[in-house]
């Protein structure tokens, strides 16, 4: 199991950042390797369930995710199963007039598919992709 943590400041109110990012249909706009999000359904307690297609190291993976924890304007966690098993947690913290967004993810690299050789490459690529997601979210939400 790999773990990745990222944090960034977005100069936009927590409510605006949370409202945009909680909906998985918005994620492909800012997440380069997230090829497709489909069958998005809102859950009764908040959060969503959806199917996704993701490309890692040139290999296409498909899976599904569901929100397993949802605290409006504060935090949500999504658990993914299928091609890449993971759990993402997003925390939204008011900071000055903007939002401190913290992300932590635990994920399993599908080693039988990628092989041991690719493990360090995939870990580094995931770290870089996290930086790109944060930069794209910042560009998308800041006015």
C-alpha positions as CSV (number, residue, x, y, z in Angstrom):
1,X,0.0,0.0,0.0
2,X,1.4,3.4,-1.0
3,X,0.5,6.7,0.7
4,X,0.6,10.2,-0.8
5,X,-0.2,13.5,0.9
6,X,-0.6,16.9,-0.7
7,X,-1.7,20.3,0.6
8,X,-2.3,23.5,-1.2
9,X,-4.0,26.9,-0.8
10,X,-6.8,28.0,-3.1
11,X,-7.8,31.6,-3.0
12,X,-11.6,30.8,-2.9
13,X,-14.1,30.3,-0.1
14,X,-14.3,26.8,1.4
15,X,-18.0,26.5,0.3
16,X,-17.0,27.1,-3.3
17,X,-14.1,24.7,-3.3
18,X,-16.0,22.0,-1.5
19,X,-19.1,22.4,-3.8
20,X,-16.9,22.0,-6.9
21,X,-14.7,19.2,-5.8
22,X,-17.3,17.0,-4.1
23,X,-18.9,16.2,-7.4
24,X,-16.8,13.6,-9.2
25,X,-18.1,14.7,-12.6
26,X,-15.8,17.8,-12.3
27,X,-12.7,15.8,-11.6
28,X,-11.6,15.1,-15.2
29,X,-11.4,18.8,-15.8
30,X,-8.4,19.1,-13.6
31,X,-7.1,15.5,-13.2
32,X,-5.0,14.7,-16.3
33,X,-5.0,10.8,-16.0
34,X,-8.6,10.6,-15.1
35,X,-10.0,9.8,-18.5
36,X,-13.6,9.4,-17.7
37,X,-16.2,9.6,-14.9
38,X,-19.7,8.2,-15.6
39,X,-22.8,6.9,-13.9
40,X,-22.5,9.6,-11.2
41,X,-25.2,9.2,-8.5
42,X,-25.7,11.3,-5.4
43,X,-26.0,9.4,-2.2
44,X,-28.7,10.1,0.4
45,X,-26.1,11.2,3.1
46,X,-24.1,13.4,0.8
47,X,-21.3,12.3,-1.5
48,X,-21.6,10.2,-4.6
49,X,-21.0,6.9,-6.3
50,X,-19.6,6.7,-9.8
51,X,-17.5,4.7,-12.2
52,X,-14.2,5.9,-13.6
53,X,-11.5,5.2,-16.2
54,X,-7.9,6.1,-15.2
55,X,-4.7,5.8,-17.2
56,X,-1.5,4.9,-15.2
57,X,1.8,4.3,-16.8
58,X,0.0,4.0,-20.2
59,X,-2.3,1.3,-18.9
60,X,-6.1,1.8,-18.7
61,X,-7.8,0.9,-15.5
62,X,-11.5,0.9,-14.7
63,X,-13.2,0.9,-11.4
64,X,-15.9,2.4,-9.2
65,X,-15.8,4.8,-6.2
66,X,-18.2,5.7,-3.4
67,X,-18.1,8.4,-0.8
68,X,-17.7,6.7,2.6
69,X,-17.4,9.8,4.8
70,X,-19.1,13.2,4.1
71,X,-19.0,16.3,6.3
72,X,-20.2,19.3,4.3
73,X,-17.6,22.1,3.7
74,X,-15.1,20.2,5.9
75,X,-14.2,16.7,4.6
76,X,-15.0,13.8,2.5
77,X,-13.5,10.4,1.8
78,X,-13.9,8.3,-1.3
79,X,-13.1,4.6,-1.5
80,X,-12.3,3.0,-4.9
81,X,-12.5,-0.6,-6.0
82,X,-11.6,-2.3,-9.3
83,X,-8.5,-1.5,-11.3
84,X,-6.8,0.6,-8.7
85,X,-7.9,0.2,-5.1
86,X,-7.6,3.4,-3.1
87,X,-9.0,5.7,-0.4
88,X,-8.8,9.5,-0.9
89,X,-9.5,11.9,1.9
90,X,-10.0,15.6,1.2
91,X,-10.0,18.2,4.0
92,X,-11.2,21.8,3.4
93,X,-9.9,24.2,6.0
94,X,-10.7,28.0,6.0
95,X,-7.5,30.0,5.8
96,X,-7.8,33.8,5.6
97,X,-10.3,34.4,2.7
98,X,-9.4,31.1,1.0
99,X,-9.2,27.3,1.5
100,X,-6.4,25.1,2.6
101,X,-7.0,21.8,0.8
102,X,-5.4,18.7,2.3
103,X,-5.4,15.4,0.4
104,X,-4.2,12.0,1.5
105,X,-4.5,8.8,-0.5
106,X,-3.7,5.2,0.2
107,X,-3.6,3.1,-2.9
108,X,-2.4,-0.3,-4.1
109,X,-0.3,-0.4,-7.2
110,X,-1.6,-3.2,-9.4
111,X,1.8,-4.9,-9.5
112,X,0.8,-8.1,-11.4
113,X,-0.1,-5.8,-14.3
114,X,2.7,-3.2,-14.1
115,X,5.5,-5.4,-12.6
116,X,8.1,-4.5,-9.9
117,X,10.1,-2.5,-12.5
118,X,7.4,0.1,-12.9
119,X,6.7,0.6,-9.1
120,X,9.1,3.5,-8.5
121,X,8.1,5.2,-11.8
122,X,4.4,5.0,-10.8
123,X,5.0,6.3,-7.3
124,X,6.9,9.3,-8.7
125,X,4.2,9.8,-11.4
126,X,1.5,9.8,-8.8
127,X,3.3,12.4,-6.7
128,X,3.7,14.6,-9.8
129,X,0.1,14.1,-10.8
130,X,-1.0,15.3,-7.3
131,X,0.9,18.5,-7.9
132,X,-0.8,19.0,-11.3
133,X,-4.3,18.3,-9.8
134,X,-3.7,21.0,-7.1
135,X,-2.3,23.5,-9.6
136,X,-5.3,22.9,-12.0
137,X,-7.8,23.2,-9.1
138,X,-6.2,26.5,-8.1
139,X,-6.4,27.8,-11.7
140,X,-10.0,26.6,-12.1
141,X,-11.4,28.1,-8.9
142,X,-9.4,31.3,-8.3
143,X,-10.8,34.4,-9.8
